[in-house]
Amino acid sequence: MDVLNHFKVNLKNFFDELIEMFPDEPQFITTRVLLDQVPTSVVMDMFVTNVLPVKDRIKKRDDRIFTEEGVLSFGLSNSETEVFRRIWVSPSFGSQDRKAIWEWLDAFVMFAERYVKATQ
């Protein structure tokens, strides 16, 4: 399986987990459906454009990427940054939940870096 396939499988799993955790957030369902309709290379390019630039902030676990408008976006929807902000500041979103999100982002950054390296 190549980098794009690993990326897509993991991104789908990530959104499946988010849907399970937050069944009342329709944006996660919409994004998950879009993942099956948009070519993986397009999704990866959006990720490289929108998320890779904040990789150092991800590595430092800078919460502001979730709370500042427009910092963290997978590029699939205009409202996803608001949804991430809302859940990140929610009292029901605990430290284990945050840790899991950070670990997912670490993995996506790794896939994006490998993709960029392979396409240069």
Buried (B, 14 or more C-beta within 10 A) or exposed (E): EEBBEBBBEBBEEBBEBBBEBBEEBEBBBBBBEBBEEBEBEEBBBBBBEBBBEBBEBBEEEBEEBBBBEEBBBBBBBEEBBEBBBBBBEEEEBEEEBBEBBBEBBEBBBBBBBBBBEEEE
